[in-house]
Amino acid sequence: MKAMQVMSALSQATRFDVYTRLVEALPGGVASGDLAAGTNSAPSAMSAHLAILSRAGLVTSEKVGKTVIYRGVTGPVEELSGLLADRFTSRSA
C-alpha cells in the first residue's frame, strides 16, 4: 500500500526534515549537497535518504550540470492525510 510507504519514508527524523525543507522550497528545489550540509549528513547518507523519499513518490530530481536538484511532491502526503481523515475521524451515531 502506498500509504504505508509514505509513512515509512517520513517516519525517520532526517527524511522528515529533508522533505519539509523541500516542500518549503517549492516551486524551486534544493541541491543534494545543500540538503546534506543543512542536515549535517554525509553526502552518501543523504543519497540513501533521498532514494527512499523518491521511491515513496515524495521527491523528484533533476540533473542540472553536475548538480542534482530535488523538489518535494505534496500529492502523496495529501492523499495520506485524506485517507487518515476518512478512516479515523469520529463519526456521529
Sequence and secondary structure as in RCSB ss.txt:
>XXXX:A:sequence
MKAMQVMSALSQATRFDVYTRLVEALPGGVASGDLAAGTNSAPSAMSAHLAILSRAGLVTSEKVGKTVIYRGVTG
PVEELSGLLADRFTSRSA
>XXXX:A:secstr
 HHHHHHHHHTSHHHHHHHHHHHHTTTS EEHHHHHHHTT  HHHHHHHHHHHHHTT EEEEEETTEEEEEE  H
HHHHHHHHHHHHHS    
